[in-house]
Amino acid sequence: MTSLKNVLLVNGVSSGATGLILLVFGRFVATLFGSSAPAPFWAVGVFLIAFAALVVAEGVRATQRPGRVMLITTLDTLWVAGSLIIVVLQLFNLSMIGYVLISGVALWVATMAVLQARGLKKITV
């Protein structure tokens, strides 16, 4: 069975790893996305590391706080919505690889949001 604690920890670790990749390999990732500007990728990397810290901090608690889990789930949902807008409207003139990667990450984040919402229902009922 997938516990809320485990979902939060997986979300936090995957977000942190993605953030580190964007910080360390921002220029390479920008090139994959068909961009010559690594700064937006670095900025997203910083955000993801901060987000990961929030998520992991909640995941390691003995008892998760519903308000904090709702915040995390809302941020994940906003990430998915923003990703869909970027892909559907083909914003930023990215490469096909860029749009595919954005879609893949959005699918992963949507999965985390759904599993967190299910876990939240269990702790608030």
ZIKA-V802373 format. One record per residue. RES is the residue in one letter. SS is DSSP state (h for helix, s for strand, l for the rest). OMEGA is omega in whole degrees, 0 to 359 (NA if undefined). NEAR is the number of other C-alpha atoms within 8 Angstrom. Layout:
# ZIKA-V802373
RES & SS & OMEGA & NEAR
RES & SS & OMEGA & NEAR
This chain:
# ZIKA-V802373
M & l & 182 & 2
T & l & 180 & 5
S & l & 177 & 7
L & h & 179 & 11
K & h & 180 & 9
N & h & 179 & 9
V & h & 179 & 13
L & h & 180 & 14
L & h & 177 & 12
V & h & 178 & 8
N & h & 181 & 13
G & h & 181 & 15
V & h & 181 & 10
S & h & 177 & 9
S & h & 179 & 12
G & h & 179 & 13
A & h & 178 & 9
T & h & 178 & 10
G & h & 178 & 14
L & h & 177 & 10
I & h & 180 & 10
L & h & 178 & 13
L & h & 185 & 11
V & h & 185 & 6
F & l & 183 & 8
G & h & 180 & 13
R & h & 179 & 9
F & h & 180 & 7
V & h & 177 & 11
A & h & 179 & 13
T & h & 177 & 9
L & h & 182 & 10
F & l & 180 & 12
G & l & 182 & 10
S & l & 176 & 9
S & l & 184 & 7
A & l & 179 & 7
P & l & 186 & 11
A & h & 178 & 7
P & h & 179 & 7
F & h & 176 & 12
W & h & 180 & 11
A & h & 178 & 8
V & h & 177 & 10
G & h & 179 & 14
V & h & 178 & 10
F & h & 183 & 9
L & h & 178 & 12
I & h & 177 & 13
A & h & 178 & 8
F & h & 180 & 11
A & h & 179 & 14
A & h & 178 & 10
L & h & 185 & 9
V & h & 180 & 13
V & h & 179 & 13
A & h & 178 & 8
E & h & 181 & 12
G & h & 182 & 14
V & l & 177 & 8
R & l & 177 & 7
A & l & 178 & 4
T & l & 181 & 4
Q & l & 179 & 10
R & l & 183 & 7
P & h & 181 & 9
G & h & 179 & 6
R & h & 178 & 9
V & h & 178 & 12
M & h & 177 & 10
L & h & 180 & 8
I & h & 180 & 9
T & h & 177 & 12
T & h & 178 & 9
L & h & 177 & 8
D & h & 180 & 12
T & h & 177 & 11
L & h & 177 & 8
W & h & 180 & 10
V & h & 180 & 12
A & h & 178 & 8
G & h & 179 & 8
S & h & 179 & 11
L & h & 178 & 10
I & h & 180 & 10
I & h & 184 & 11
V & h & 184 & 11
V & h & 181 & 7
L & l & 181 & 6
Q & l & 181 & 10
L & h & 173 & 9
F & h & 176 & 5
N & h & 181 & 6
L & l & 175 & 11
S & l & 177 & 9
M & h & 177 & 7
I & h & 179 & 8
G & h & 180 & 11
Y & h & 178 & 13
V & h & 178 & 8
L & h & 177 & 8
I & h & 180 & 10
S & h & 180 & 11
G & h & 178 & 8
V & h & 179 & 8
A & h & 178 & 12
L & h & 177 & 9
W & h & 182 & 8
V & h & 177 & 13
A & h & 177 & 11
T & h & 178 & 8
M & h & 181 & 13
A & h & 180 & 12
V & h & 180 & 8
L & h & 177 & 10
Q & h & 179 & 13
A & h & 177 & 10
R & h & 179 & 8
G & h & 178 & 10
L & h & 178 & 12
K & h & 182 & 8
K & h & 182 & 7
I & h & 180 & 7
T & h & 181 & 6
V & l & NA & 4
